[in-house]
Amino acid sequence: MHSRIDIELDLTGLESPLPMLKTKELLDSLVSGQVVLVKTTAAGSEQNIRNLINNHPVTLLALHKQDGVFNFLIEKDAVHTSS
């Protein structure tokens, strides 16, 4: 696991699409470099959150499933502005 986790979002027990919606809300509020661990048990969450990651300026650092819980480790990317 990552040595620094800034925020842990435990969404276990919530049904889809709530885990994806709450993850989106959190990703939108992160600042560059922050690392979040998202935990969910919802069946559709793996694909939903992967799609969300693909459409946000974030990097999926790790994903593993243990005892029915999906653990997503996500880092907010640096925002590059053109001068």
FIPADO-991113 format. One record per atom (N, C-alpha, C): residue number from 1; residue in one letter; x negated, z negated, y. Coordinates in steps of 0.05 Angstrom, whole numbers, padded with zeros to 5 digits. Example, Ala and Ser with C-alpha at 12.3 -4.5 7.8 and 13.67 -1.06 7.14 Angstrom:
% FIPADO-991113
+-----+------+--------+--------+--------+
| seq | type |     xx |     zz |     yy |
+-----+------+--------+--------+--------+
|   1 |    A | -00264 | -00156 | -00114 |
|   1 |    A | -00246 | -00156 | -00090 |
|   1 |    A | -00264 | -00156 | -00066 |
|   2 |    S | -00257 | -00142 | -00045 |
|   2 |    S | -00273 | -00143 | -00021 |
|   2 |    S | -00258 | -00157 |  00001 |
+-----+------+--------+--------+--------+
This chain:
% FIPADO-991113
+-----+------+--------+--------+--------+
| seq | type |     xx |     zz |     yy |
+-----+------+--------+--------+--------+
|   1 |    M | -00017 |  00000 | -00024 |
|   1 |    M |  00000 |  00000 |  00000 |
|   1 |    M | -00018 |  00000 |  00025 |
|   2 |    H | -00007 |  00008 |  00047 |
|   2 |    H | -00021 |  00010 |  00072 |
|   2 |    H | -00029 | -00017 |  00082 |
|   3 |    S | -00052 | -00019 |  00095 |
|   3 |    S | -00062 | -00045 |  00103 |
|   3 |    S | -00046 | -00057 |  00127 |
|   4 |    R | -00033 | -00039 |  00143 |
|   4 |    R | -00018 | -00049 |  00166 |
|   4 |    R |  00010 | -00037 |  00166 |
|   5 |    I |  00029 | -00054 |  00164 |
|   5 |    I |  00057 | -00045 |  00166 |
|   5 |    I |  00069 | -00060 |  00190 |
|   6 |    D |  00078 | -00044 |  00210 |
|   6 |    D |  00088 | -00056 |  00234 |
|   6 |    D |  00117 | -00065 |  00231 |
|   7 |    I |  00133 | -00050 |  00216 |
|   7 |    I |  00161 | -00056 |  00213 |
|   7 |    I |  00169 | -00051 |  00184 |
|   8 |    E |  00185 | -00070 |  00173 |
|   8 |    E |  00196 | -00066 |  00146 |
|   8 |    E |  00226 | -00064 |  00149 |
|   9 |    L |  00237 | -00042 |  00140 |
|   9 |    L |  00266 | -00037 |  00141 |
|   9 |    L |  00278 | -00038 |  00113 |
|  10 |    D |  00291 | -00060 |  00107 |
|  10 |    D |  00303 | -00064 |  00080 |
|  10 |    D |  00332 | -00055 |  00080 |
|  11 |    L |  00336 | -00031 |  00068 |
|  11 |    L |  00363 | -00020 |  00067 |
|  11 |    L |  00374 | -00020 |  00039 |
|  12 |    T |  00363 | -00037 |  00022 |
|  12 |    T |  00373 | -00039 | -00006 |
|  12 |    T |  00402 | -00048 | -00006 |
|  13 |    G |  00417 | -00036 | -00023 |
|  13 |    G |  00445 | -00043 | -00026 |
|  13 |    G |  00464 | -00026 | -00009 |
|  14 |    L |  00453 | -00011 |  00011 |
|  14 |    L |  00470 |  00006 |  00027 |
|  14 |    L |  00473 |  00033 |  00014 |
|  15 |    E |  00497 |  00044 |  00016 |
|  15 |    E |  00503 |  00070 |  00004 |
|  15 |    E |  00497 |  00093 |  00024 |
|  16 |    S |  00491 |  00116 |  00013 |
|  16 |    S |  00487 |  00140 |  00030 |
|  16 |    S |  00512 |  00146 |  00046 |
|  17 |    P |  00509 |  00155 |  00070 |
|  17 |    P |  00485 |  00163 |  00084 |
|  17 |    P |  00473 |  00141 |  00102 |
|  18 |    L |  00482 |  00116 |  00099 |
|  18 |    L |  00472 |  00095 |  00117 |
|  18 |    L |  00442 |  00092 |  00118 |
|  19 |    P |  00428 |  00092 |  00095 |
|  19 |    P |  00399 |  00090 |  00096 |
|  19 |    P |  00385 |  00112 |  00113 |
|  20 |    M |  00395 |  00136 |  00110 |
|  20 |    M |  00383 |  00158 |  00125 |
|  20 |    M |  00389 |  00154 |  00155 |
|  21 |    L |  00413 |  00147 |  00162 |
|  21 |    L |  00421 |  00143 |  00190 |
|  21 |    L |  00405 |  00121 |  00203 |
|  22 |    K |  00402 |  00098 |  00189 |
|  22 |    K |  00387 |  00076 |  00200 |
|  22 |    K |  00357 |  00082 |  00202 |
|  23 |    T |  00347 |  00098 |  00183 |
|  23 |    T |  00319 |  00107 |  00184 |
|  23 |    T |  00314 |  00125 |  00207 |
|  24 |    K |  00333 |  00143 |  00212 |
|  24 |    K |  00331 |  00162 |  00235 |
|  24 |    K |  00330 |  00146 |  00261 |
|  25 |    E |  00348 |  00127 |  00264 |
|  25 |    E |  00349 |  00110 |  00287 |
|  25 |    E |  00322 |  00096 |  00292 |
|  26 |    L |  00310 |  00086 |  00271 |
|  26 |    L |  00284 |  00072 |  00273 |
|  26 |    L |  00262 |  00092 |  00280 |
|  27 |    L |  00261 |  00115 |  00267 |
|  27 |    L |  00240 |  00134 |  00272 |
|  27 |    L |  00241 |  00143 |  00301 |
|  28 |    D |  00265 |  00146 |  00312 |
|  28 |    D |  00268 |  00155 |  00340 |
|  28 |    D |  00257 |  00134 |  00359 |
|  29 |    S |  00256 |  00109 |  00351 |
|  29 |    S |  00247 |  00087 |  00369 |
|  29 |    S |  00218 |  00080 |  00366 |
|  30 |    L |  00204 |  00091 |  00346 |
|  30 |    L |  00176 |  00084 |  00341 |
|  30 |    L |  00158 |  00096 |  00362 |
|  31 |    V |  00136 |  00083 |  00367 |
|  31 |    V |  00115 |  00094 |  00384 |
|  31 |    V |  00092 |  00104 |  00366 |
|  32 |    S |  00077 |  00122 |  00377 |
|  32 |    S |  00055 |  00135 |  00362 |
|  32 |    S |  00037 |  00115 |  00348 |
|  33 |    G |  00032 |  00120 |  00323 |
|  33 |    G |  00014 |  00102 |  00307 |
|  33 |    G |  00028 |  00080 |  00292 |
|  34 |    Q |  00053 |  00074 |  00299 |
|  34 |    Q |  00067 |  00053 |  00285 |
|  34 |    Q |  00073 |  00061 |  00256 |
|  35 |    V |  00071 |  00042 |  00238 |
|  35 |    V |  00076 |  00047 |  00209 |
|  35 |    V |  00100 |  00030 |  00201 |
|  36 |    V |  00119 |  00043 |  00186 |
|  36 |    V |  00143 |  00030 |  00177 |
|  36 |    V |  00145 |  00033 |  00147 |
|  37 |    L |  00155 |  00012 |  00134 |
|  37 |    L |  00161 |  00013 |  00106 |
|  37 |    L |  00192 |  00012 |  00104 |
|  38 |    V |  00203 |  00033 |  00092 |
|  38 |    V |  00232 |  00034 |  00088 |
|  38 |    V |  00238 |  00031 |  00059 |
|  39 |    K |  00256 |  00012 |  00052 |
|  39 |    K |  00264 |  00007 |  00025 |
|  39 |    K |  00293 |  00013 |  00022 |
|  40 |    T |  00300 |  00029 |  00001 |
|  40 |    T |  00328 |  00036 | -00004 |
|  40 |    T |  00333 |  00039 | -00034 |
|  41 |    T |  00358 |  00034 | -00041 |
|  41 |    T |  00366 |  00038 | -00069 |
|  41 |    T |  00387 |  00060 | -00072 |
|  42 |    A |  00396 |  00072 | -00050 |
|  42 |    A |  00417 |  00092 | -00051 |
|  42 |    A |  00407 |  00117 | -00065 |
|  43 |    A |  00423 |  00128 | -00083 |
|  43 |    A |  00415 |  00150 | -00100 |
|  43 |    A |  00406 |  00175 | -00084 |
|  44 |    G |  00421 |  00182 | -00063 |
|  44 |    G |  00414 |  00206 | -00048 |
|  44 |    G |  00392 |  00202 | -00027 |
|  45 |    S |  00382 |  00178 | -00024 |
|  45 |    S |  00364 |  00172 | -00002 |
|  45 |    S |  00337 |  00186 | -00005 |
|  46 |    E |  00327 |  00190 | -00029 |
|  46 |    E |  00301 |  00202 | -00032 |
|  46 |    E |  00301 |  00229 | -00018 |
|  47 |    Q |  00320 |  00246 | -00024 |
|  47 |    Q |  00320 |  00273 | -00012 |
|  47 |    Q |  00328 |  00272 |  00017 |
|  48 |    N |  00348 |  00255 |  00024 |
|  48 |    N |  00357 |  00253 |  00052 |
|  48 |    N |  00334 |  00244 |  00070 |
|  49 |    I |  00319 |  00224 |  00062 |
|  49 |    I |  00297 |  00213 |  00079 |
|  49 |    I |  00274 |  00233 |  00079 |
|  50 |    R |  00269 |  00246 |  00057 |
|  50 |    R |  00248 |  00267 |  00057 |
|  50 |    R |  00255 |  00289 |  00078 |
|  51 |    N |  00280 |  00298 |  00078 |
|  51 |    N |  00289 |  00318 |  00097 |
|  51 |    N |  00286 |  00308 |  00126 |
|  52 |    L |  00293 |  00283 |  00130 |
|  52 |    L |  00290 |  00270 |  00156 |
|  52 |    L |  00261 |  00270 |  00165 |
|  53 |    I |  00243 |  00263 |  00147 |
|  53 |    I |  00214 |  00262 |  00153 |
|  53 |    I |  00204 |  00290 |  00161 |
|  54 |    N |  00214 |  00310 |  00147 |
|  54 |    N |  00206 |  00338 |  00153 |
|  54 |    N |  00214 |  00348 |  00180 |
|  55 |    N |  00234 |  00334 |  00192 |
|  55 |    N |  00245 |  00343 |  00218 |
|  55 |    N |  00238 |  00323 |  00240 |
|  56 |    H |  00219 |  00305 |  00236 |
|  56 |    H |  00210 |  00286 |  00256 |
|  56 |    H |  00180 |  00287 |  00258 |
|  57 |    P |  00169 |  00279 |  00281 |
|  57 |    P |  00140 |  00278 |  00284 |
|  57 |    P |  00128 |  00253 |  00270 |
|  58 |    V |  00131 |  00252 |  00244 |
|  58 |    V |  00121 |  00230 |  00228 |
|  58 |    V |  00106 |  00241 |  00204 |
|  59 |    T |  00091 |  00223 |  00191 |
|  59 |    T |  00076 |  00230 |  00167 |
|  59 |    T |  00085 |  00211 |  00144 |
|  60 |    L |  00092 |  00222 |  00121 |
|  60 |    L |  00098 |  00205 |  00098 |
|  60 |    L |  00071 |  00198 |  00085 |
|  61 |    L |  00064 |  00172 |  00088 |
|  61 |    L |  00038 |  00162 |  00077 |
|  61 |    L |  00040 |  00157 |  00047 |
|  62 |    A |  00063 |  00148 |  00038 |
|  62 |    A |  00067 |  00142 |  00010 |
|  62 |    A |  00097 |  00140 |  00003 |
|  63 |    L |  00103 |  00147 | -00021 |
|  63 |    L |  00130 |  00143 | -00032 |
|  63 |    L |  00128 |  00135 | -00061 |
|  64 |    H |  00139 |  00112 | -00067 |
|  64 |    H |  00141 |  00105 | -00095 |
|  64 |    H |  00167 |  00091 | -00101 |
|  65 |    K |  00175 |  00093 | -00126 |
|  65 |    K |  00199 |  00081 | -00136 |
|  65 |    K |  00192 |  00059 | -00156 |
|  66 |    Q |  00202 |  00035 | -00151 |
|  66 |    Q |  00196 |  00013 | -00169 |
|  66 |    Q |  00222 | -00003 | -00172 |
|  67 |    D |  00229 | -00007 | -00197 |
|  67 |    D |  00253 | -00023 | -00203 |
|  67 |    D |  00278 | -00013 | -00188 |
|  68 |    G |  00281 |  00013 | -00186 |
|  68 |    G |  00304 |  00025 | -00173 |
|  68 |    G |  00304 |  00025 | -00143 |
|  69 |    V |  00281 |  00017 | -00131 |
|  69 |    V |  00278 |  00016 | -00102 |
|  69 |    V |  00259 |  00038 | -00093 |
|  70 |    F |  00268 |  00055 | -00075 |
|  70 |    F |  00250 |  00075 | -00063 |
|  70 |    F |  00236 |  00062 | -00040 |
|  71 |    N |  00209 |  00064 | -00039 |
|  71 |    N |  00193 |  00053 | -00017 |
|  71 |    N |  00179 |  00076 | -00003 |
|  72 |    F |  00187 |  00081 |  00022 |
|  72 |    F |  00176 |  00102 |  00039 |
|  72 |    F |  00157 |  00088 |  00059 |
|  73 |    L |  00132 |  00097 |  00060 |
|  73 |    L |  00114 |  00087 |  00080 |
|  73 |    L |  00109 |  00110 |  00100 |
|  74 |    I |  00118 |  00106 |  00125 |
|  74 |    I |  00119 |  00128 |  00144 |
|  74 |    I |  00103 |  00120 |  00170 |
|  75 |    E |  00088 |  00139 |  00180 |
|  75 |    E |  00074 |  00133 |  00205 |
|  75 |    E |  00083 |  00153 |  00226 |
|  76 |    K |  00087 |  00143 |  00251 |
|  76 |    K |  00095 |  00160 |  00273 |
|  76 |    K |  00070 |  00175 |  00283 |
|  77 |    D |  00073 |  00201 |  00285 |
|  77 |    D |  00051 |  00218 |  00293 |
|  77 |    D |  00046 |  00215 |  00323 |
|  78 |    A |  00021 |  00222 |  00331 |
|  78 |    A |  00015 |  00223 |  00360 |
|  78 |    A |  00030 |  00247 |  00372 |
|  79 |    V |  00040 |  00243 |  00395 |
|  79 |    V |  00054 |  00264 |  00409 |
|  79 |    V |  00033 |  00278 |  00427 |
|  80 |    H |  00029 |  00303 |  00422 |
|  80 |    H |  00010 |  00319 |  00438 |
|  80 |    H |  00025 |  00334 |  00460 |
|  81 |    T |  00017 |  00329 |  00485 |
|  81 |    T |  00029 |  00343 |  00507 |
|  81 |    T |  00010 |  00363 |  00518 |
|  82 |    S |  00021 |  00386 |  00525 |
|  82 |    S |  00003 |  00407 |  00537 |
|  82 |    S |  00001 |  00403 |  00567 |
|  83 |    S | -00023 |  00406 |  00577 |
|  83 |    S | -00028 |  00402 |  00606 |
|  83 |    S | -00026 |  00427 |  00621 |
+-----+------+--------+--------+--------+
